[in-house]
Amino acid sequence: MFNIKVERIVHKPIEEVFAAIADHANYGAFPGVKSGQLIESGKKEPNGLGALRRVEVGPFTLCERIVGFQPPNLMQYKIEKASPIQFEHEIGEVKLVVSGDNTLVTWKSIGHLRFPILGGLLDKIMQKQGATGFASILKAIEKT
């Protein structure tokens, strides 16, 4: 099982940080992310609750459904489909809290890869790469 958790203070107002994370159109500007596409709009907002987005990260394509959306404090997602490697995704969660003039972001993702023999090793690799990726996205948001 992989259990990714990244906490970081982003030196930007909470509304700016949430907007950058929630909007699929921003994803192509993040390190390692090729693109983000909206497949299905959310119930009330395009990137809000119920939205389905396709995100291309390196050699992977992820289809994520927004399952929790409370601007500017919370976005939860579940990866419904991944290729070329399949995995079970329990939840992804981005929590944002005001910290002075800054924003404390806690980004989590929990799941496991579907490989009978190598799954444990691949989960460890996924955990490390995921943490690096989330941290670099938050760093990029801070620099914009």
C-alpha positions as CSV (number, residue, x, y, z in Angstrom):
1,M,0.0,0.0,0.0
2,F,1.2,3.5,-0.7
3,N,0.4,6.3,1.7
4,I,1.7,9.6,0.4
5,K,1.6,12.7,2.7
6,V,3.1,16.0,2.0
7,E,2.7,19.1,4.3
8,R,4.0,22.4,3.1
9,I,3.6,26.1,3.9
10,V,2.8,27.9,0.6
11,H,3.5,31.6,0.8
12,K,0.3,32.6,-1.0
13,P,-3.3,33.3,0.1
14,I,-5.5,30.3,0.6
15,E,-7.8,31.3,-2.3
16,E,-4.9,31.4,-4.8
17,V,-3.5,28.1,-3.7
18,F,-6.9,26.4,-3.8
19,A,-7.7,27.8,-7.3
20,A,-4.4,26.6,-8.6
21,I,-4.9,23.1,-7.3
22,A,-8.6,22.8,-8.2
23,D,-8.4,24.0,-11.8
24,H,-7.5,21.3,-14.2
25,A,-6.3,23.9,-16.8
26,N,-3.4,24.8,-14.5
27,Y,-2.0,21.3,-14.4
28,G,0.1,21.5,-17.6
29,A,2.2,24.2,-15.9
30,F,3.2,21.9,-13.1
31,P,6.5,20.0,-13.2
32,G,6.1,16.5,-14.5
33,V,2.5,17.0,-15.6
34,K,1.8,17.0,-19.3
35,S,-1.8,18.1,-19.2
36,G,-5.1,18.1,-17.3
37,Q,-8.4,17.8,-19.2
38,L,-12.0,18.1,-17.9
39,I,-13.9,15.0,-19.1
40,E,-17.1,15.7,-17.1
41,S,-18.1,18.9,-15.4
42,G,-18.9,18.9,-11.8
43,K,-22.5,19.4,-10.5
44,K,-22.2,23.1,-9.6
45,E,-18.7,24.1,-10.8
46,P,-16.7,22.7,-13.7
47,N,-13.9,21.4,-11.4
48,G,-16.2,20.8,-8.4
49,L,-18.0,17.9,-6.9
50,G,-18.5,15.1,-9.4
51,A,-16.1,16.4,-12.0
52,L,-14.0,13.8,-13.9
53,R,-10.6,14.9,-15.0
54,R,-7.8,13.2,-17.0
55,V,-4.3,14.0,-15.8
56,E,-1.2,13.0,-17.8
57,V,1.8,12.6,-15.4
58,G,5.0,11.4,-17.1
59,P,4.1,8.1,-18.7
60,F,0.8,7.7,-16.7
61,T,-2.7,8.7,-17.5
62,L,-5.0,9.1,-14.4
63,C,-8.8,9.7,-14.5
64,E,-9.8,11.2,-11.2
65,R,-13.3,12.0,-9.9
66,I,-13.8,14.9,-7.5
67,V,-15.6,13.4,-4.5
68,G,-15.2,16.3,-2.0
69,F,-15.1,20.0,-2.8
70,Q,-15.3,22.7,-0.2
71,P,-13.5,25.8,-1.5
72,P,-11.0,27.1,-0.3
73,N,-10.3,24.4,2.3
74,L,-10.8,20.9,0.9
75,M,-10.6,18.9,-2.4
76,Q,-10.9,15.1,-2.4
77,Y,-10.5,12.9,-5.4
78,K,-10.5,9.2,-6.3
79,I,-8.6,7.8,-9.2
80,E,-11.0,5.7,-11.0
81,K,-8.7,4.5,-13.8
82,A,-5.0,4.6,-14.4
83,S,-2.8,3.4,-17.2
84,P,-0.5,1.8,-18.1
85,I,-0.3,0.6,-14.4
86,Q,-3.5,-0.2,-12.6
87,F,-4.0,0.5,-8.9
88,E,-6.7,0.7,-6.3
89,H,-7.0,4.3,-5.1
90,E,-8.8,4.8,-1.7
91,I,-8.7,8.6,-1.6
92,G,-6.7,11.6,-2.5
93,E,-7.2,14.7,-0.3
94,V,-5.9,18.2,-0.3
95,K,-6.6,20.2,2.9
96,L,-5.7,23.9,3.1
97,V,-5.6,26.0,6.2
98,V,-4.8,29.7,6.6
99,S,-1.5,30.2,8.4
100,G,-0.9,33.9,8.9
101,D,-0.6,35.4,5.3
102,N,0.3,31.9,4.0
103,T,-1.4,28.6,3.5
104,L,-0.6,25.2,5.1
105,V,-1.3,22.5,2.6
106,T,-1.6,18.8,3.5
107,W,-1.8,16.6,0.5
108,K,-2.5,12.8,0.9
109,S,-3.1,9.9,-1.4
110,I,-3.7,6.3,-0.4
111,G,-3.9,3.2,-2.5
112,H,-2.1,0.1,-3.7
113,L,-0.8,-1.1,-7.0
114,R,-2.2,-4.3,-8.6
115,F,0.9,-6.4,-9.0
116,P,0.8,-9.8,-7.1
117,I,4.6,-10.2,-6.6
118,L,6.1,-6.7,-7.1
119,G,3.2,-4.7,-5.7
120,G,4.9,-3.9,-2.3
121,L,8.1,-2.7,-4.0
122,L,6.1,-0.6,-6.6
123,D,4.0,0.9,-3.8
124,K,7.2,2.1,-2.1
125,I,8.4,3.7,-5.4
126,M,4.9,5.2,-6.0
127,Q,5.0,6.7,-2.5
128,K,8.4,8.3,-3.0
129,Q,7.6,9.6,-6.5
130,G,4.2,10.8,-5.4
131,A,5.6,12.8,-2.5
132,T,8.2,14.3,-4.7
133,G,5.6,15.2,-7.3
134,F,3.1,16.8,-4.8
135,A,5.9,18.8,-3.2
136,S,7.1,20.1,-6.6
137,I,3.5,21.1,-7.6
138,L,3.2,23.1,-4.3
139,K,6.6,24.7,-4.9
140,A,5.5,25.7,-8.4
141,I,2.3,27.2,-7.1
142,E,4.3,29.3,-4.7
143,K,6.5,30.6,-7.5
144,T,3.7,31.8,-9.7
